Amino acid sequence: MTAREEGRTPGASPSHISVVRLPHSWFILCTSRELGDKPLARTLQGTPLVLFRGEGGKPGALMDRCPHRNVPLSLGRVQNGQLECGYHGWRFDTGGQCRLIPGLVGEPEARSRCAASYPTREQDGFVWVYSTPGVEPTSEPFRFPLLDAADYTTVRRVLRAPGSLHAVLENTLDVPHTAFLHGGLFRTAEKKNEIDVVVRRSADRVEAEYLGEPAPKG
């Protein structure tokens, strides 16, 4: 595995598994700490992206492909708040606009020289990227509740799951399977726990809060 492949977020699905695509949705692609002064390669729903910090340290996300010769922009470097392609030195801002072409006499801002850009937000120590490029987001990233509450401890974890987005989400949300497949972790068929579930629905999400579930051992 190359360093470039290791830097990508897992999730590339085999050809026989359909890729679930969620348009107009926010995804965390890295932590704020991960995104330093070098470009960072990530994959969002099968699309290779490059993250970098532009002017003032504001994060940006572009398709990881230079419009000139299709070279991955993540192999380049950040120069004066612009992402420089490592092949011919074309430079792009966080909006995907080409700002410099070495040796070109004239302005470099032609539309055909633009890189596809994705809206980004830095919030709560994470860099969020909107899954639909070139548009104004119709929503803002999810706000994690109680992050600053004195009576709570915040734990941040990275979980790498080799599977499709659909399969991983289904496994996470499928609470009843634990009684059969993971008997004793929360409950068993012989020892049932009566709990309440509060379901909250909104335009872009469904929340299920389980009340009365005893803490598992360990």
GIJOKA-V56894 format. One record per helix or strand of 2 or more residues. SS is the DSSP state (hx for helix, st for strand). FROM is the first residue (numbers start at 0). TO is the last residue. If there is no record, write none. Layout:
SS:FROM:TO
SS:FROM:TO
This chain:
hx:2:6
st:25:30
st:39:43
st:46:52
hx:54:56
st:58:62
hx:72:74
st:76:78
st:81:83
st:90:91
st:97:99
hx:110:112
st:116:117
st:119:122
st:125:129
hx:164:172
hx:176:180
st:195:200
st:205:210
